[in-house]
Amino acid sequence: MSIAEQRDWYAWHHEYGDPESELSNRLAVVQAEIRRVLPEHPAEAFQVVSICAGQGHDIIGVLADYPHADRVKVRLVELNPDNVAQIRARAEAANRELEVIEGDAADTALYAGAVPADLVLAVGIFGNVSDADVLRTIDGLAAFTKPGGSVIWSRGRGIVPDITPQIRSRFAAAGFVETAFHAPDGARFQIGANRYEGQAVRLSQGHLFSFRR
Ligand SMILES: C[S@@+](CC[C@H](N)C(=O)[O-])C[C@H]1O[C@@H](n2cnc3c(N)ncnc32)[C@H](O)[C@@H]1O
């Protein structure tokens, strides 16, 4: 699907401008999970990868008050050029050097050199792709994540059929231990965090998912 046929993913981000919005509430949960995995005293560089990064609100916001932000390397992959421009503008405003790739985040080749990562953000994907793509992506995340590293993911609530139980068990089957699962009362989002306890897996060439719109 071309970008022109896609939903307006730039406008989708406007809701972040309202601190009371559902999206801002979701952001707060994602950021709290990111803060939980950032090391208190990093001995070496900490690599973050953001798949379908949007405008980078989550990681850029957290790095703003993380005292060791200079030890964090971030690669963000996003298809929408207006969102990519927003990431770059935010990074510049925050005086952060981030690696931003404008491209199809489903293409595993775009992660060479950045994976396996310490933290992988897969937020805003699983509600927008087929169920088969969700499961394929979870399996693929084993090659994205260092043993001991983490994945933070989201899935909308109330999507029928509800494959959340399958998502959680697929992570377990792929070697990920669940460290948190949030489904706040009344919220339309769910956030999971999982630590990879499997073997290191070599990144292979592939295409993980396609957005439905
Ligand atoms: C639901 S938004 C989530 C954005 C961000 N992760 C967040 O939570 O704020 C989905 C994002 O995926 C992007 N996107 C859609 N298809 C993509 C693809 N194939 N490769 C990279 N980004 C894609 C959209 O442009 C949009 O910014």
The ligand as a Tripos MOL2 file, in Angstrom:
@<TRIPOS>MOLECULE
LIG
   27    29     1     0     0
SMALL
NO_CHARGES

@<TRIPOS>ATOM
      1 C1         -0.4570    3.9370   15.4830 C.3       1 LIG1
      2 S1          0.8950    4.9230   14.9490 S.3       1 LIG1
      3 C2          2.0460    4.6610   16.2700 C.3       1 LIG1
      4 C3          3.1890    5.6300   16.2820 C.3       1 LIG1
      5 C4          4.0960    5.5620   17.4930 C.3       1 LIG1
      6 N1          4.7030    4.2620   17.6620 N.3       1 LIG1
      7 C5          3.3170    5.9450   18.7290 C.2       1 LIG1
      8 O1          2.9190    5.0550   19.4920 O.co2     1 LIG1
      9 O2          3.1210    7.1480   18.9480 O.co2     1 LIG1
     10 C6          1.5390    3.9170   13.6470 C.3       1 LIG1
     11 C7          2.7010    4.5370   12.9020 C.3       1 LIG1
     12 O3          3.2120    3.5710   11.9840 O.3       1 LIG1
     13 C8          3.5730    4.2270   10.7880 C.3       1 LIG1
     14 N2          3.6230    3.2200    9.7310 N.ar      1 LIG1
     15 C9          2.6050    2.6160    9.0810 C.ar      1 LIG1
     16 N3          3.0750    1.6720    8.2420 N.ar      1 LIG1
     17 C10         4.4210    1.7040    8.3710 C.ar      1 LIG1
     18 C11         5.4820    0.9580    7.7840 C.ar      1 LIG1
     19 N4          5.2430   -0.0060    6.9040 N.pl3     1 LIG1
     20 N5          6.7400    1.2580    8.1300 N.ar      1 LIG1
     21 C12         7.0050    2.2430    9.0230 C.ar      1 LIG1
     22 N6          6.0530    2.9580    9.6320 N.ar      1 LIG1
     23 C13         4.7680    2.6870    9.3080 C.ar      1 LIG1
     24 C14         2.5290    5.2940   10.6130 C.3       1 LIG1
     25 O4          2.9690    6.3170    9.7410 O.3       1 LIG1
     26 C15         2.3480    5.7530   12.0540 C.3       1 LIG1
     27 O5          3.2310    6.8010   12.3560 O.3       1 LIG1
@<TRIPOS>BOND
     1     1     2 1
     2     2     3 1
     3     2    10 1
     4     3     4 1
     5     4     5 1
     6     5     6 1
     7     5     7 1
     8     7     8 2
     9     7     9 1
    10    10    11 1
    11    11    12 1
    12    11    26 1
    13    12    13 1
    14    13    14 1
    15    13    24 1
    16    14    15 ar
    17    14    23 ar
    18    15    16 ar
    19    16    17 ar
    20    17    18 ar
    21    17    23 ar
    22    18    19 1
    23    18    20 ar
    24    20    21 ar
    25    21    22 ar
    26    22    23 ar
    27    24    25 1
    28    24    26 1
    29    26    27 1
@<TRIPOS>SUBSTRUCTURE
     1 LIG1         1 GROUP 0 **** ****
